[in-house]
């Protein structure tokens, strides 16, 4: 039996962004929407999780990846640690 999946519920399969990161960012954004934040998109869904996933998928939610940023940061010298 073939399952029909809405494009809204598909998690992006991109090497640059992990599924885990997508879920965490969408969950945090959904919590913001539940607490009264305005959505970046007009949505027909009243579910904050659906709206949050779409916002993250479209790149409308800014987030900081501290681990990835630390990997690509230039090494600090002793003079910078003062």
OpenMM code with the backbone's topology and positions (N, CA, C; nanometers):
from openmm import Vec3, app, unit

residues = "UNK UNK UNK UNK UNK UNK UNK UNK UNK UNK UNK UNK UNK UNK UNK UNK UNK UNK UNK UNK UNK UNK UNK UNK UNK UNK UNK UNK UNK UNK UNK UNK UNK UNK UNK UNK UNK UNK UNK UNK UNK UNK UNK UNK UNK UNK UNK UNK UNK UNK UNK UNK UNK UNK UNK UNK UNK UNK UNK UNK UNK UNK UNK UNK UNK UNK UNK UNK UNK UNK UNK UNK UNK UNK UNK UNK UNK UNK UNK UNK UNK UNK".split()
positions = [
    Vec3(0.0846, -0.1161, 0.0000),
    Vec3(0.0000, 0.0000, 0.0000),
    Vec3(0.0898, 0.1232, 0.0000),
    Vec3(0.0667, 0.2115, -0.0934),
    Vec3(0.1461, 0.3330, -0.1048),
    Vec3(0.0972, 0.4352, -0.0035),
    Vec3(0.1916, 0.4948, 0.0655),
    Vec3(0.1533, 0.5978, 0.1620),
    Vec3(0.1646, 0.7344, 0.0960),
    Vec3(0.0704, 0.8194, 0.1257),
    Vec3(0.0757, 0.9557, 0.0743),
    Vec3(0.1290, 1.0438, 0.1839),
    Vec3(0.2320, 1.1186, 0.1501),
    Vec3(0.2936, 1.2075, 0.2478),
    Vec3(0.2829, 1.3494, 0.1980),
    Vec3(0.2379, 1.4336, 0.2833),
    Vec3(0.2289, 1.5752, 0.2515),
    Vec3(0.3689, 1.6343, 0.2488),
    Vec3(0.3911, 1.7302, 0.1612),
    Vec3(0.5212, 1.7964, 0.1543),
    Vec3(0.5530, 1.8680, 0.2845),
    Vec3(0.4516, 1.9031, 0.3597),
    Vec3(0.4718, 1.9730, 0.4860),
    Vec3(0.5389, 1.8819, 0.5875),
    Vec3(0.5153, 1.7522, 0.5792),
    Vec3(0.5661, 1.6593, 0.6791),
    Vec3(0.6965, 1.5914, 0.6394),
    Vec3(0.7552, 1.6299, 0.5293),
    Vec3(0.8797, 1.5690, 0.4839),
    Vec3(0.9976, 1.6433, 0.5446),
    Vec3(1.0866, 1.5691, 0.6065),
    Vec3(1.2071, 1.6272, 0.6644),
    Vec3(1.3120, 1.6367, 0.5548),
    Vec3(1.3769, 1.7512, 0.5397),
    Vec3(1.4740, 1.7663, 0.4311),
    Vec3(1.5904, 1.6688, 0.4443),
    Vec3(1.6313, 1.6147, 0.3322),
    Vec3(1.7438, 1.5215, 0.3296),
    Vec3(1.8598, 1.5914, 0.2602),
    Vec3(1.9292, 1.6751, 0.3351),
    Vec3(2.0360, 1.7577, 0.2811),
    Vec3(2.1632, 1.7301, 0.3603),
    Vec3(2.2736, 1.7107, 0.2903),
    Vec3(2.3994, 1.6817, 0.3594),
    Vec3(2.4443, 1.7968, 0.4478),
    Vec3(2.4088, 1.9186, 0.4112),
    Vec3(2.4523, 2.0356, 0.4887),
    Vec3(2.3754, 2.0506, 0.6197),
    Vec3(2.2535, 2.0013, 0.6240),
    Vec3(2.1756, 2.0140, 0.7466),
    Vec3(2.1267, 1.8760, 0.7886),
    Vec3(2.1457, 1.8440, 0.9125),
    Vec3(2.1070, 1.7122, 0.9608),
    Vec3(1.9594, 1.7104, 0.9982),
    Vec3(1.9026, 1.5930, 0.9958),
    Vec3(1.7638, 1.5741, 1.0363),
    Vec3(1.7471, 1.6131, 1.1825),
    Vec3(1.8445, 1.5777, 1.2648),
    Vec3(1.8387, 1.6112, 1.4068),
    Vec3(1.8311, 1.7623, 1.4267),
    Vec3(1.9160, 1.8359, 1.3552),
    Vec3(1.9166, 1.9812, 1.3671),
    Vec3(1.7815, 2.0389, 1.3246),
    Vec3(1.7275, 1.9872, 1.2150),
    Vec3(1.5975, 2.0330, 1.1663),
    Vec3(1.4901, 2.0142, 1.2735),
    Vec3(1.4874, 1.8985, 1.3365),
    Vec3(1.3855, 1.8690, 1.4371),
    Vec3(1.4011, 1.9596, 1.5585),
    Vec3(1.5244, 1.9802, 1.6042),
    Vec3(1.5470, 2.0645, 1.7217),
    Vec3(1.5067, 2.2096, 1.6942),
    Vec3(1.5476, 2.2621, 1.5783),
    Vec3(1.5150, 2.4013, 1.5449),
    Vec3(1.3647, 2.4167, 1.5274),
    Vec3(1.2997, 2.3219, 1.4603),
    Vec3(1.1545, 2.3293, 1.4406),
    Vec3(1.0807, 2.3197, 1.5737),
    Vec3(1.1287, 2.2353, 1.6643),
    Vec3(1.0649, 2.2222, 1.7951),
    Vec3(1.0762, 2.3511, 1.8758),
    Vec3(1.1931, 2.4131, 1.8714),
    Vec3(1.2100, 2.5396, 1.9441),
    Vec3(1.1235, 2.6495, 1.8834),
    Vec3(1.1138, 2.6509, 1.7508),
    Vec3(1.0294, 2.7510, 1.6846),
    Vec3(0.8824, 2.7251, 1.7165),
    Vec3(0.8407, 2.5989, 1.7207),
    Vec3(0.7024, 2.5658, 1.7551),
    Vec3(0.6684, 2.6143, 1.8958),
    Vec3(0.7647, 2.6013, 1.9867),
    Vec3(0.7428, 2.6493, 2.1232),
    Vec3(0.7242, 2.8011, 2.1241),
    Vec3(0.8022, 2.8726, 2.0420),
    Vec3(0.7865, 3.0176, 2.0314),
    Vec3(0.6476, 3.0522, 1.9791),
    Vec3(0.6017, 2.9795, 1.8786),
    Vec3(0.4689, 3.0061, 1.8224),
    Vec3(0.3595, 2.9771, 1.9247),
    Vec3(0.3759, 2.8711, 2.0020),
    Vec3(0.2783, 2.8391, 2.1067),
    Vec3(0.2723, 2.9487, 2.2122),
    Vec3(0.3848, 3.0141, 2.2359),
    Vec3(0.3908, 3.1194, 2.3372),
    Vec3(0.3528, 3.2561, 2.2836),
    Vec3(0.3018, 3.2614, 2.1599),
    Vec3(0.2487, 3.3869, 2.1088),
    Vec3(0.3292, 3.4559, 2.0006),
    Vec3(0.4421, 3.4009, 1.9592),
    Vec3(0.5204, 3.4635, 1.8517),
    Vec3(0.4407, 3.4590, 1.7217),
    Vec3(0.4614, 3.5590, 1.6386),
    Vec3(0.3919, 3.5634, 1.5093),
    Vec3(0.4652, 3.4758, 1.4083),
    Vec3(0.3874, 3.4088, 1.3262),
    Vec3(0.4445, 3.3228, 1.2229),
    Vec3(0.5008, 3.4081, 1.1106),
    Vec3(0.6074, 3.3594, 1.0465),
    Vec3(0.6665, 3.4281, 0.9324),
    Vec3(0.5863, 3.4050, 0.8050),
    Vec3(0.4991, 3.3045, 0.8059),
    Vec3(0.4214, 3.2680, 0.6888),
    Vec3(0.2725, 3.2690, 0.7210),
    Vec3(0.1907, 3.3067, 0.6231),
    Vec3(0.0471, 3.2857, 0.6439),
    Vec3(0.0228, 3.1347, 0.6369),
    Vec3(-0.0490, 3.0811, 0.7316),
    Vec3(-0.0661, 2.9369, 0.7381),
    Vec3(-0.2129, 2.9011, 0.7469),
    Vec3(-0.2491, 2.7937, 0.6802),
    Vec3(-0.3854, 2.7439, 0.6909),
    Vec3(-0.3979, 2.6488, 0.8086),
    Vec3(-0.2854, 2.6051, 0.8626),
    Vec3(-0.2849, 2.5134, 0.9756),
    Vec3(-0.2786, 2.5925, 1.1057),
    Vec3(-0.3514, 2.5457, 1.2034),
    Vec3(-0.3455, 2.6081, 1.3351),
    Vec3(-0.2421, 2.5398, 1.4240),
    Vec3(-0.1819, 2.4343, 1.3735),
    Vec3(-0.0832, 2.3608, 1.4532),
    Vec3(0.0518, 2.4306, 1.4442),
    Vec3(0.1080, 2.4699, 1.5582),
    Vec3(0.2367, 2.5388, 1.5565),
    Vec3(0.3503, 2.4515, 1.5047),
    Vec3(0.3411, 2.3208, 1.5241),
    Vec3(0.4485, 2.2338, 1.4754),
    Vec3(0.4547, 2.2327, 1.3230),
    Vec3(0.3399, 2.2338, 1.2579),
    Vec3(0.3361, 2.2346, 1.1113),
    Vec3(0.3911, 2.3665, 1.0585),
    Vec3(0.3490, 2.4771, 1.1186),
    Vec3(0.3977, 2.6084, 1.0768),
    Vec3(0.5483, 2.6198, 1.0998),
    Vec3(0.5957, 2.5706, 1.2132),
    Vec3(0.7388, 2.5784, 1.2449),
    Vec3(0.8220, 2.4974, 1.1465),
    Vec3(0.7769, 2.3779, 1.1132),
    Vec3(0.8503, 2.2950, 1.0174),
    Vec3(0.8596, 2.3635, 0.8821),
    Vec3(0.7524, 2.4273, 0.8386),
    Vec3(0.7548, 2.4954, 0.7093),
    Vec3(0.8484, 2.6163, 0.7127),
    Vec3(0.8464, 2.6902, 0.8224),
    Vec3(0.9365, 2.8054, 0.8349),
    Vec3(1.0831, 2.7620, 0.8313),
    Vec3(1.1154, 2.6547, 0.9020),
    Vec3(1.2538, 2.6059, 0.9037),
    Vec3(1.2923, 2.5544, 0.7659),
    Vec3(1.2031, 2.4799, 0.7030),
    Vec3(1.2312, 2.4239, 0.5707),
    Vec3(1.2612, 2.5330, 0.4688),
    Vec3(1.1914, 2.6450, 0.4798),
    Vec3(1.2116, 2.7565, 0.3861),
    Vec3(1.3278, 2.8467, 0.4243),
    Vec3(1.3901, 2.8205, 0.5359),
    Vec3(1.5059, 2.8992, 0.5774),
    Vec3(1.4702, 3.0318, 0.6412),
    Vec3(1.3496, 3.0427, 0.6950),
    Vec3(1.3057, 3.1682, 0.7558),
    Vec3(1.3442, 3.1806, 0.9030),
    Vec3(1.3880, 3.0725, 0.9618),
    Vec3(1.4248, 3.0723, 1.1033),
    Vec3(1.5766, 3.0744, 1.1131),
    Vec3(1.6296, 3.1752, 1.1784),
    Vec3(1.7736, 3.1871, 1.1972),
    Vec3(1.8121, 3.1127, 1.3246),
    Vec3(1.9210, 3.0386, 1.3188),
    Vec3(1.9694, 2.9681, 1.4365),
    Vec3(2.1211, 2.9634, 1.4333),
    Vec3(2.1781, 2.9368, 1.5486),
    Vec3(2.3230, 2.9316, 1.5618),
    Vec3(2.3646, 2.7882, 1.5918),
    Vec3(2.4549, 2.7358, 1.5138),
    Vec3(2.5075, 2.6015, 1.5356),
    Vec3(2.6460, 2.6173, 1.5964),
    Vec3(2.6533, 2.6149, 1.7271),
    Vec3(2.7787, 2.6421, 1.7972),
    Vec3(2.8848, 2.5366, 1.7708),
    Vec3(2.8460, 2.4124, 1.7568),
    Vec3(2.9437, 2.3056, 1.7330),
    Vec3(3.0043, 2.3200, 1.5944),
    Vec3(2.9218, 2.3389, 1.4921),
    Vec3(2.9727, 2.3548, 1.3557),
    Vec3(3.0566, 2.4808, 1.3443),
    Vec3(3.0120, 2.5899, 1.4068),
    Vec3(3.0867, 2.7153, 1.4018),
    Vec3(3.2229, 2.7012, 1.4706),
    Vec3(3.2300, 2.6233, 1.5785),
    Vec3(3.3552, 2.6030, 1.6499),
    Vec3(3.4534, 2.5223, 1.5654),
    Vec3(3.4031, 2.4300, 1.4848),
    Vec3(3.4904, 2.3486, 1.4005),
    Vec3(3.5585, 2.4319, 1.2929),
    Vec3(3.4892, 2.5332, 1.2419),
    Vec3(3.5420, 2.6132, 1.1328),
    Vec3(3.6062, 2.7435, 1.1784),
    Vec3(3.6050, 2.7692, 1.3080),
    Vec3(3.6649, 2.8919, 1.3603),
    Vec3(3.8168, 2.8814, 1.3543),
    Vec3(3.8802, 2.9965, 1.3416),
    Vec3(4.0257, 2.9989, 1.3398),
    Vec3(4.0775, 2.9735, 1.4809),
    Vec3(4.1870, 2.9024, 1.4926),
    Vec3(4.2431, 2.8762, 1.6258),
    Vec3(4.2827, 3.0074, 1.6932),
    Vec3(4.2573, 3.0124, 1.8233),
    Vec3(4.2911, 3.1322, 1.8988),
    Vec3(4.4371, 3.1270, 1.9404),
    Vec3(4.4968, 3.2442, 1.9480),
    Vec3(4.6338, 3.2512, 1.9979),
    Vec3(4.6298, 3.2890, 2.1443),
    Vec3(4.7439, 3.2778, 2.2133),
    Vec3(4.7484, 3.3114, 2.3549),
    Vec3(4.7179, 3.4580, 2.3776),
    Vec3(4.7575, 3.5450, 2.2876),
    Vec3(4.7340, 3.6884, 2.3030),
    Vec3(4.5844, 3.7186, 2.3010),
    Vec3(4.5059, 3.6405, 2.2284),
    Vec3(4.3621, 3.6636, 2.2207),
    Vec3(4.2894, 3.6176, 2.3466),
    Vec3(4.3515, 3.5329, 2.4254),
    Vec3(4.2868, 3.4790, 2.5450),
    Vec3(4.2992, 3.5699, 2.6664),
    Vec3(4.3644, 3.6824, 2.6537),
    Vec3(4.3884, 3.7695, 2.7689),
    Vec3(4.2618, 3.8371, 2.8125),
] * unit.nanometer
topology = app.Topology()
chain = topology.addChain("A")
for resn in residues:
    res = topology.addResidue(resn, chain)
    for name in ("N", "CA", "C"):
        topology.addAtom(name, app.Element.getBySymbol(name[0]), res)
